[in-house]
């Protein structure tokens, strides 16, 4: 009698399935491996797609961006005055 193996008797067929590969046929194990492999590939593909879809949020804004946002709420006269002031500053 081998060490660690159950003694054959009634009901051992059901108990053999509790062991890792004991009592499983080759086709069942191959099918299970293929299912696991496909699931792993799908998860990996989904992870890479999620990484591609994520657009980094840039919290840093420049003064020009802030000025544009401020001008969007202003009147036309205020926008023209600010543009004239900028053009005078650059010349």
Number of C-alpha atoms within 10 A of each C-alpha: 6 6 6 6 8 11 10 9 7 8 8 12 12 10 12 16 12 11 10 8 11 11 14 13 9 10 9 10 12 11 11 12 12 12 12 12 12 12 12 12 12 11 12 12 12 12 12 10 11 11 10 9 9 8 8 6 6 6 6 7 8 8 9 9 11 10 12 12 11 11 15 10 10 11 9 10 9 12 17 12 11 13 12 11 11 11 10 9 8 6 5
